[in-house]
Amino acid sequence: MPLQENKLQTETLRQQIAAGIWRAILKQSLRPGERVVERDIAAKLGASLTATREAIIQLETEGLIVKRPNATTHIAQLSQTDIEQIYEVRAVLEEYAFEQAALNATAEDIRAIKSMYAEFLDLARQGKALEYVEADLLWHQAVWHASHNIHLAHSLRRLVAPLFGFSQLSLATQEGFDLVQDARLHAPLLKAIVARDTKRIRELYRETAAIWKKGTLEASPRKQGGAVKRKK
């Protein structure tokens, strides 16, 4: 399995293993539907089977890994129905998170959100699609945390991470997809958060989320002519 082979430190071992699997998903070394073997991952990373199992459980709670009825473990795979249902819930929760960020973001939160936006805009200009998707998700997470509602942030992480790991990645790596244009969609949202304009942030979020949803659905396997198999 093409994961990093550097031996991991014992501190935050579970998080490091989980991050390693997440990076493998983003780099498409691990693909949707692929079987995950705990012993193989543990051997690659020089980690204990216990820590590896804990990391896989963490990723399962985040929707990136699923266990099938026969107890085998696989990378999650989203059908078009999954994507549509996720966006239905995301539309409610994330709009609220952006509104709360506009109300509750501290000066430090604002600085972080601005800095992260500049970073993923730069990645877009460089055409680094995989890095862009990862940085884009981190930006969204920063906004969720700026709401200062930890339960809301955790719920959105569980809901949205699979979209970025699979569907958004597929969209961003499509030939002709304009990463810079996609990045710039976030600028008005950022501006509204800085201005603490809750009414405007709600309007902007609905408009922007509709664009994100349309693009993601058009990049889904069914739209591309491939078969969609529901894995959940």
C-alpha positions as CSV (number, residue, x, y, z in Angstrom):
1,M,0.0,0.0,0.0
2,P,1.6,3.3,-1.1
3,L,1.6,5.1,2.3
4,Q,4.5,7.0,3.8
5,E,6.9,4.5,5.2
6,N,8.6,6.8,7.8
7,K,8.2,5.3,11.3
8,L,5.8,7.3,13.4
9,Q,6.3,8.9,16.8
10,T,4.2,7.4,19.6
11,E,2.7,10.7,20.4
12,T,-0.7,11.2,18.7
13,L,-0.1,8.0,16.8
14,R,-3.7,7.5,16.0
15,Q,-4.0,10.9,14.5
16,Q,-0.8,10.4,12.4
17,I,-2.0,7.1,11.0
18,A,-5.4,8.6,10.2
19,A,-3.7,11.6,8.5
20,G,-1.6,9.2,6.5
21,I,-4.6,7.3,5.2
22,W,-6.3,10.6,4.4
23,R,-3.3,11.8,2.4
24,A,-3.3,8.5,0.5
25,I,-7.0,9.0,-0.4
26,L,-6.2,12.5,-1.6
27,K,-3.3,11.3,-3.7
28,Q,-5.6,8.6,-5.1
29,S,-3.2,5.9,-3.8
30,L,-6.3,4.5,-1.9
31,R,-9.4,4.6,-4.1
32,P,-13.1,4.5,-3.3
33,G,-14.2,0.9,-2.7
34,E,-10.7,-0.4,-2.1
35,R,-10.2,-2.8,0.8
36,V,-8.3,-1.6,3.9
37,V,-6.2,-4.2,5.7
38,E,-5.2,-3.1,9.2
39,R,-2.1,-5.3,9.3
40,D,-0.8,-4.0,6.0
41,I,-1.2,-0.4,7.2
42,A,0.4,-1.1,10.5
43,A,3.4,-2.8,8.9
44,K,3.9,0.1,6.4
45,L,3.9,2.7,9.1
46,G,5.7,0.7,11.8
47,A,2.7,1.2,14.1
48,S,0.9,-1.2,16.4
49,L,-2.2,-3.0,15.3
50,T,-4.1,-1.4,18.1
51,A,-3.2,2.2,17.1
52,T,-3.9,1.4,13.5
53,R,-7.3,0.0,14.4
54,E,-8.1,3.1,16.4
55,A,-7.2,5.3,13.5
56,I,-9.4,3.3,11.2
57,I,-12.3,3.6,13.7
58,Q,-11.7,7.4,13.7
59,L,-11.9,7.5,9.9
60,E,-15.0,5.4,10.0
61,T,-16.7,7.9,12.2
62,E,-15.7,10.6,9.7
63,G,-17.3,8.7,6.9
64,L,-14.1,8.0,5.0
65,I,-14.0,4.3,5.7
66,V,-16.9,1.8,5.9
67,K,-17.3,-1.7,7.2
68,R,-19.4,-4.1,5.2
69,P,-21.7,-6.7,6.6
70,N,-19.0,-9.4,6.3
71,A,-16.7,-7.3,8.5
72,T,-14.3,-6.3,5.8
73,T,-13.2,-2.7,5.8
74,H,-13.1,-0.5,2.7
75,I,-12.6,3.1,1.6
76,A,-16.0,4.7,1.3
77,Q,-17.6,5.2,-2.1
78,L,-20.3,7.8,-2.6
79,S,-23.2,7.3,-5.0
80,Q,-25.0,10.2,-6.6
81,T,-27.8,9.7,-4.1
82,D,-25.3,9.9,-1.2
83,I,-23.9,13.2,-2.7
84,E,-27.4,14.7,-3.0
85,Q,-28.4,13.7,0.5
86,I,-25.1,15.0,1.9
87,Y,-25.7,18.4,0.2
88,E,-29.2,18.5,1.6
89,V,-27.9,18.3,5.1
90,R,-24.8,20.4,4.4
91,A,-26.9,23.2,3.1
92,V,-28.6,23.6,6.5
93,L,-25.6,23.0,8.8
94,E,-22.9,24.9,6.9
95,E,-25.0,27.9,6.2
96,Y,-25.6,28.1,10.0
97,A,-21.9,27.6,10.6
98,F,-20.9,30.5,8.3
99,E,-23.5,32.7,9.9
100,Q,-22.2,31.9,13.4
101,A,-18.6,32.4,12.2
102,A,-19.7,35.9,11.1
103,L,-21.1,36.5,14.6
104,N,-18.4,34.8,16.7
105,A,-15.1,34.8,14.9
106,T,-12.3,36.3,16.9
107,A,-9.5,38.4,15.4
108,E,-7.3,35.3,15.5
109,D,-9.9,33.3,13.6
110,I,-10.2,36.0,11.0
111,R,-6.4,36.1,10.5
112,A,-6.3,32.3,10.1
113,I,-9.2,32.3,7.6
114,K,-7.6,35.0,5.5
115,S,-4.2,33.3,5.5
116,M,-5.6,29.9,4.6
117,Y,-7.7,31.5,1.8
118,A,-4.5,33.1,0.4
119,E,-2.8,29.7,0.6
120,F,-5.3,27.7,-1.3
121,L,-5.8,30.5,-3.9
122,D,-2.0,30.3,-4.5
123,L,-2.3,26.5,-4.9
124,A,-5.1,27.0,-7.4
125,R,-2.9,29.3,-9.4
126,Q,-0.2,26.7,-9.4
127,G,-2.6,24.1,-10.7
128,K,-2.0,21.8,-7.7
129,A,-5.4,20.1,-7.6
130,L,-4.7,17.6,-4.8
131,E,-3.1,20.1,-2.5
132,Y,-5.9,22.6,-3.3
133,V,-8.6,20.2,-2.3
134,E,-6.9,19.5,1.0
135,A,-6.4,23.2,1.7
136,D,-9.9,24.0,0.7
137,L,-11.3,21.5,3.3
138,L,-9.0,23.0,5.9
139,W,-10.4,26.5,5.1
140,H,-13.9,25.2,5.6
141,Q,-13.0,23.6,8.8
142,A,-11.4,26.9,10.0
143,V,-14.8,28.6,9.3
144,W,-16.7,25.9,11.2
145,H,-14.4,26.3,14.2
146,A,-14.8,30.0,14.0
147,S,-18.5,29.5,14.8
148,H,-17.2,28.4,18.3
149,N,-19.8,25.5,18.3
150,I,-17.7,22.4,18.6
151,H,-20.6,20.1,18.0
152,L,-21.5,21.9,14.8
153,A,-17.9,21.7,13.6
154,H,-17.6,18.0,14.4
155,S,-20.9,17.2,12.6
156,L,-19.8,19.1,9.5
157,R,-16.4,17.3,9.5
158,R,-18.2,13.9,9.6
159,L,-20.6,15.0,6.8
160,V,-18.4,16.9,4.4
161,A,-15.0,15.2,4.6
162,P,-16.0,12.4,2.3
163,L,-17.2,14.9,-0.3
164,F,-13.7,16.5,-0.4
165,G,-11.9,13.1,-0.3
166,F,-13.8,11.6,-3.2
167,S,-16.3,13.8,-5.2
168,Q,-14.6,17.2,-4.9
169,L,-11.3,15.6,-5.7
170,S,-12.8,14.0,-8.8
171,L,-14.1,17.4,-9.8
172,A,-10.9,19.3,-9.2
173,T,-8.8,16.9,-11.2
174,Q,-11.0,16.9,-14.2
175,E,-9.4,18.3,-17.4
176,G,-10.5,21.9,-17.9
177,F,-11.7,22.5,-14.3
178,D,-10.8,26.1,-13.3
179,L,-9.2,25.9,-9.8
180,V,-8.7,29.6,-9.6
181,Q,-12.4,30.4,-10.4
182,D,-13.4,27.8,-7.8
183,A,-11.1,29.4,-5.2
184,R,-12.4,32.9,-5.9
185,L,-16.0,31.7,-5.1
186,H,-14.8,31.8,-1.5
187,A,-13.7,35.4,-1.5
188,P,-17.2,37.0,-1.1
189,L,-17.9,34.6,1.8
190,L,-14.7,35.6,3.5
191,K,-15.5,39.3,3.0
192,A,-18.9,38.8,4.6
193,I,-17.5,37.0,7.6
194,V,-14.9,39.8,8.1
195,A,-17.8,42.4,7.8
196,R,-19.9,40.3,10.2
197,D,-22.8,40.6,7.7
198,T,-25.0,37.6,8.7
199,K,-27.7,38.4,6.2
200,R,-25.3,38.7,3.3
201,I,-23.4,35.5,4.3
202,R,-26.6,33.5,4.2
203,E,-27.4,34.8,0.7
204,L,-23.9,34.2,-0.5
205,Y,-23.7,30.7,1.0
206,R,-26.9,29.6,-0.7
207,E,-25.7,30.9,-4.1
208,T,-22.2,29.4,-3.7
209,A,-23.4,26.0,-2.3
210,A,-25.7,25.6,-5.3
211,I,-22.7,26.0,-7.6
212,W,-20.6,23.5,-5.6
213,K,-23.5,21.0,-5.6
214,K,-24.1,21.3,-9.4
215,G,-20.4,20.8,-10.2
216,T,-20.0,17.9,-7.8
217,L,-23.0,16.1,-9.2
218,E,-21.9,16.6,-12.8
219,A,-18.5,15.1,-11.9
220,S,-20.1,12.0,-10.2
221,P,-19.7,8.6,-11.8
222,R,-23.2,8.4,-13.2
223,K,-22.7,11.7,-15.1
224,Q,-19.4,10.4,-16.4
225,G,-21.1,7.3,-17.8
226,G,-19.8,4.9,-15.2
227,A,-21.7,2.5,-13.0
228,V,-22.5,3.7,-9.5
229,K,-22.5,1.1,-6.8
230,R,-23.8,2.0,-3.4
231,K,-21.4,0.9,-0.8
232,K,-23.1,2.2,2.3
